[in-house]
């Protein structure tokens, strides 16, 4: 039994390396991208989008807008 528990902890990742961030565009479409943290997400958003709203969750948690 201990071998199964040890093996399952080896296979399953312990932490997430990136988080998903959601962008709502002016035409109502949604896009999702990965970033390591909120600061990186805001930087990516400002570089790649002219207009829209950046959120931590699909239905809220606004981080930035332009």
C-alpha positions as a Markdown table, in Angstrom:
| # | Residue | x | y | z |
|---|---|---|---|---|
| 1 | Unk | 0.0 | 0.0 | 0.0 |
| 2 | Unk | 2.8 | 2.4 | 0.9 |
| 3 | Unk | 4.3 | 1.8 | -2.6 |
| 4 | Unk | 1.1 | 2.9 | -4.3 |
| 5 | Unk | 0.8 | 6.0 | -2.2 |
| 6 | Unk | 4.5 | 6.9 | -2.9 |
| 7 | Unk | 4.0 | 6.2 | -6.7 |
| 8 | Unk | 0.8 | 8.3 | -6.9 |
| 9 | Unk | 2.5 | 11.3 | -5.2 |
| 10 | Unk | 5.4 | 11.0 | -7.7 |
| 11 | Unk | 3.1 | 11.0 | -10.7 |
| 12 | Unk | 0.6 | 13.8 | -9.7 |
| 13 | Unk | 2.0 | 17.3 | -9.8 |
| 14 | Unk | 2.1 | 19.0 | -6.5 |
| 15 | Unk | 1.8 | 22.7 | -7.6 |
| 16 | Unk | 0.5 | 24.5 | -10.7 |
| 17 | Unk | 3.3 | 26.2 | -12.7 |
| 18 | Unk | 0.9 | 28.7 | -14.3 |
| 19 | Unk | -2.6 | 30.1 | -13.8 |
| 20 | Unk | -5.3 | 30.9 | -16.4 |
| 21 | Unk | -6.3 | 34.5 | -17.0 |
| 22 | Unk | -9.4 | 35.5 | -19.0 |
| 23 | Unk | -9.8 | 38.3 | -21.5 |
| 24 | Unk | -13.2 | 39.6 | -22.6 |
| 25 | Unk | -12.9 | 41.6 | -25.8 |
| 26 | Unk | -15.2 | 44.5 | -26.9 |
| 27 | Unk | -17.1 | 42.2 | -29.3 |
| 28 | Unk | -18.0 | 39.8 | -26.4 |
| 29 | Unk | -15.6 | 37.0 | -27.3 |
| 30 | Unk | -13.4 | 35.5 | -24.6 |
| 31 | Unk | -9.8 | 34.4 | -24.7 |
| 32 | Unk | -7.7 | 32.6 | -22.1 |
| 33 | Unk | -4.0 | 32.5 | -21.6 |
| 34 | Unk | -1.5 | 31.2 | -19.0 |
| 35 | Unk | 0.8 | 33.3 | -16.8 |
| 36 | Unk | 2.9 | 32.6 | -13.7 |
| 37 | Unk | 1.3 | 35.4 | -11.7 |
| 38 | Unk | -0.9 | 38.5 | -11.9 |
| 39 | Unk | 1.9 | 40.9 | -12.8 |
| 40 | Unk | 3.0 | 38.7 | -15.7 |
| 41 | Unk | -0.7 | 38.5 | -16.8 |
| 42 | Unk | -1.1 | 42.3 | -16.8 |
| 43 | Unk | 2.2 | 42.7 | -18.8 |
| 44 | Unk | 1.1 | 40.1 | -21.4 |
| 45 | Unk | -2.4 | 41.7 | -21.6 |
| 46 | Unk | -1.0 | 45.2 | -22.2 |
| 47 | Unk | 1.4 | 43.9 | -24.9 |
| 48 | Unk | -1.1 | 41.8 | -26.8 |
| 49 | Unk | -4.5 | 43.5 | -26.5 |
| 50 | Unk | -5.5 | 47.0 | -27.5 |
| 51 | Unk | -8.9 | 46.8 | -25.9 |
| 52 | Unk | -10.6 | 44.4 | -23.4 |
| 53 | Unk | -10.9 | 43.4 | -19.8 |
| 54 | Unk | -8.4 | 41.1 | -18.0 |
| 55 | Unk | -9.8 | 38.9 | -15.3 |
| 56 | Unk | -8.5 | 36.2 | -12.9 |
| 57 | Unk | -11.8 | 34.2 | -13.2 |
| 58 | Unk | -14.2 | 33.9 | -16.2 |
| 59 | Unk | -16.9 | 35.8 | -14.3 |
| 60 | Unk | -15.0 | 38.4 | -12.3 |
| 61 | Unk | -11.8 | 39.5 | -10.5 |
| 62 | Unk | -10.9 | 42.3 | -12.8 |
| 63 | Unk | -7.1 | 42.9 | -13.0 |
| 64 | Unk | -6.8 | 45.5 | -15.8 |
| 65 | Unk | -8.7 | 47.0 | -18.7 |
| 66 | Unk | -8.0 | 49.2 | -21.7 |
